[in-house]
Amino acid sequence: MVDPKKCIGCGTCVNMCPVEAISFDNNGRAVINQELCIKCGTCEAVCPVNAIEIKR
């Protein structure tokens, strides 16, 4: 889950996702496609503002 209030739209998570499950919404914030997400935690680990929390 991405907290849109924290996300700064840097793209780090988009670039690091191994299954390309993250994209940007119309406001330039990251969104995770839950059907593609494998819950590996990479995006959560690389987010510089801690805007992502993976619910396992």
PLY file of the C-alpha trace (Angstrom):
ply
format ascii 1.0
element vertex 56
property float x
property float y
property float z
element edge 55
property int vertex1
property int vertex2
end_header
0.00 0.00 0.00
1.30 3.44 -0.93
0.50 6.43 1.27
-0.22 9.16 -1.30
0.41 11.85 1.31
4.01 10.65 1.75
4.83 9.62 -1.83
7.00 12.20 -3.60
6.83 10.51 -7.00
10.58 9.89 -7.22
10.16 6.64 -9.18
12.63 4.60 -7.17
10.04 1.92 -6.41
8.89 1.83 -10.05
12.46 1.28 -11.23
13.26 -1.37 -8.62
10.11 -3.52 -8.78
11.15 -6.89 -10.25
7.67 -7.61 -11.67
6.75 -4.10 -12.86
3.78 -3.96 -10.51
4.15 -0.25 -9.72
3.13 2.67 -11.88
2.17 6.31 -11.42
-1.35 7.65 -11.08
-2.56 10.89 -12.68
-1.12 12.86 -9.75
2.39 11.42 -10.16
2.10 9.16 -7.12
3.02 5.48 -7.08
0.30 2.85 -7.13
0.80 -0.89 -6.76
-1.08 -3.36 -8.93
-1.98 -5.99 -6.32
-2.57 -8.64 -8.97
1.04 -8.38 -10.15
2.70 -7.70 -6.79
4.66 -10.66 -5.35
5.11 -8.92 -1.96
8.90 -9.16 -2.13
9.36 -5.94 -0.13
11.84 -4.31 -2.51
9.73 -1.19 -2.98
9.19 -0.86 0.75
12.94 -1.11 1.36
13.98 1.43 -1.29
11.35 4.12 -0.72
13.24 7.16 0.59
10.21 8.57 2.42
8.76 5.30 3.79
5.53 5.75 1.83
5.10 2.03 1.10
3.95 -0.70 3.44
3.60 -4.25 2.16
0.85 -6.21 3.89
1.92 -9.83 3.96
0 1
1 2
2 3
3 4
4 5
5 6
6 7
7 8
8 9
9 10
10 11
11 12
12 13
13 14
14 15
15 16
16 17
17 18
18 19
19 20
20 21
21 22
22 23
23 24
24 25
25 26
26 27
27 28
28 29
29 30
30 31
31 32
32 33
33 34
34 35
35 36
36 37
37 38
38 39
39 40
40 41
41 42
42 43
43 44
44 45
45 46
46 47
47 48
48 49
49 50
50 51
51 52
52 53
53 54
54 55
